[in-house]
Amino acid sequence: MQTIIEVENLHKTFTLHQQQGVVLNVLKNISFNVGAGECVVLNGHSGAGKSTLMRTLYGNYLPASGSIRVLHQDRMFEMVGAEPRQIMAVRRETMGYVSQFLRVIPRVTCLDVVMEPALARGWAADKAAQRARQLLSRLNIPERLWSLAPGTFSGGEQQRVNIARGFMVTWPVMLLDEPTASLDEVNRQVVLDLIGEAKQAGSALIGIFHDKAAREVVADRYIDMNAQESSHAA
Ligand SMILES: Nc1ncnc2c1ncn2[C@@H]1O[C@H](COP(=O)(O)OP(=O)(O)OP(=O)(O)O)[C@@H](O)[C@H]1O
C-alpha cells in the first residue's frame, strides 16, 4: 500500500497569553502513516486534541515541531513551514477537508459551491455540473434549491451541501471531521457509501466520528489520542 501521508513526532502547544501565559501541550509526539485506500479514525475523549490534530494537518495551525509529509505532485511534500501559496496548492489538489459546517458565501449558488473544487482543478463545467447534480441528488437536496445560495438553507441541508462539495473530487488525502453528525439515517448511509467509494478510489482518510456505528463501518485502524492527556505548564 502506498503511503500518502506521514506524520512524525508532531507537537502542538497553545499559549494562553491572556491567562498568565499558561501553555497547553495538546499534541505530544504524534506519529502515524496512512496509506492509499485506508481510513484511520482518531479516538479520544472530548478535549484529547482530535480537532487540533486535524487543523494542524490541514495547515491551519503551525506545530511546535514535527513533520507532516503528503504525497503531492508525485513527491512527499513537507507541510510544516511551507509557504501559504504551497499550502493552498496542496488544498486545491491533494487534501480535502469535510466538516459538518458549510462556509456560506453570499450569492454563490448551491450548484456552484459544490462544483468549485472540480473547477479549481480544471474540470470542464459540464462534467463538474453533472457530478455535482448527482451528488446533490444522492444527498437528497431538492432540485429546486440547487440554483439558490445556501445561506438560507436548513442546518442539515447546509451540512449535506458541504458533504457534496467535499466528495466532488477524489482527494489523495481526506480529513473528515464528524461528517455524519446530526444526519438522518438515510443521509448518514449515503455519507458512509461516499466514504467507501473514496477508499475504493485510493484516498487516504483520517476521520473523527463520535457515532460509534459509523466509526466501526469505516475504520481500518484507530489512533488513540487519549495518551495525549493535556499537560499544563506556566
Ligand atoms: N485555539 C485554541 N487556543 C487554545 N486552546 C485550544 C485551542 N484549540 C483547542 N484548544 C485546547 O486544546 C485541547 C484540545 O481541543 P480539541 O478541540 O482539539 O479537542 P477534541 O478532542 O477535538 O475535543 P471534542 O471531541 O470535544 O471536539 C482542549 O483542551 C482545548 O481547550
The ligand as an SDF file (V2000), in Angstrom:
LIG
                    3D

 31 33  0  0  0  0  0  0  0  0999 V2000
   -7.2280   27.7880   19.5590 N   0  0  0  0  0  0  0  0  0  0  0  0
   -7.0060   27.2770   20.7800 C   0  0  0  0  0  0  0  0  0  0  0  0
   -6.4250   28.0070   21.7560 N   0  0  0  0  0  0  0  0  0  0  0  0
   -6.2050   27.4920   22.9820 C   0  0  0  0  0  0  0  0  0  0  0  0
   -6.5260   26.2320   23.3310 N   0  0  0  0  0  0  0  0  0  0  0  0
   -7.1050   25.4540   22.4070 C   0  0  0  0  0  0  0  0  0  0  0  0
   -7.3760   25.9340   21.0820 C   0  0  0  0  0  0  0  0  0  0  0  0
   -7.9540   24.9120   20.3830 N   0  0  0  0  0  0  0  0  0  0  0  0
   -8.0330   23.8690   21.2290 C   0  0  0  0  0  0  0  0  0  0  0  0
   -7.5310   24.1870   22.4390 N   0  0  0  0  0  0  0  0  0  0  0  0
   -7.4380   23.3010   23.5930 C   0  0  0  0  0  0  0  0  0  0  0  0
   -6.8430   22.0910   23.1690 O   0  0  0  0  0  0  0  0  0  0  0  0
   -7.4620   20.9560   23.7770 C   0  0  0  0  0  0  0  0  0  0  0  0
   -7.9150   20.0000   22.6810 C   0  0  0  0  0  0  0  0  0  0  0  0
   -9.0300   20.5680   21.9640 O   0  0  0  0  0  0  0  0  0  0  0  0
   -9.6520   19.8580   20.6740 P   0  0  0  0  0  0  0  0  0  0  0  0
  -10.7590   20.7190   20.1830 O   0  0  0  0  0  0  0  0  0  0  0  0
   -8.5600   19.5110   19.7380 O   0  0  0  0  0  0  0  0  0  0  0  0
  -10.2210   18.5020   21.3180 O   0  0  0  0  0  0  0  0  0  0  0  0
  -11.1440   17.3810   20.6690 P   0  0  0  0  0  0  0  0  0  0  0  0
  -10.5060   16.0650   21.0150 O   0  0  0  0  0  0  0  0  0  0  0  0
  -11.3790   17.6550   19.2470 O   0  0  0  0  0  0  0  0  0  0  0  0
  -12.4690   17.5680   21.5140 O   0  0  0  0  0  0  0  0  0  0  0  0
  -14.0460   17.3530   21.1290 P   0  0  0  0  0  0  0  0  0  0  0  0
  -14.2270   15.8580   20.9710 O   0  0  0  0  0  0  0  0  0  0  0  0
  -14.7380   17.8870   22.3330 O   0  0  0  0  0  0  0  0  0  0  0  0
  -14.3250   18.1270   19.8800 O   0  0  0  0  0  0  0  0  0  0  0  0
   -8.5780   21.4910   24.6350 C   0  0  0  0  0  0  0  0  0  0  0  0
   -8.1070   21.4960   25.9890 O   0  0  0  0  0  0  0  0  0  0  0  0
   -8.8050   22.9110   24.1370 C   0  0  0  0  0  0  0  0  0  0  0  0
   -9.1870   23.7630   25.1750 O   0  0  0  0  0  0  0  0  0  0  0  0
  1  2  1  0
  2  3  1  0
  2  7  2  0
  3  4  2  0
  4  5  1  0
  5  6  2  0
  6  7  1  0
  6 10  1  0
  7  8  1  0
  8  9  2  0
  9 10  1  0
 10 11  1  0
 11 12  1  0
 11 30  1  0
 12 13  1  0
 13 14  1  0
 13 28  1  0
 14 15  1  0
 15 16  1  0
 16 17  2  0
 16 18  1  0
 16 19  1  0
 19 20  1  0
 20 21  2  0
 20 22  1  0
 20 23  1  0
 23 24  1  0
 24 25  2  0
 24 26  1  0
 24 27  1  0
 28 29  1  0
 28 30  1  0
 30 31  1  0
M  END
$$$$
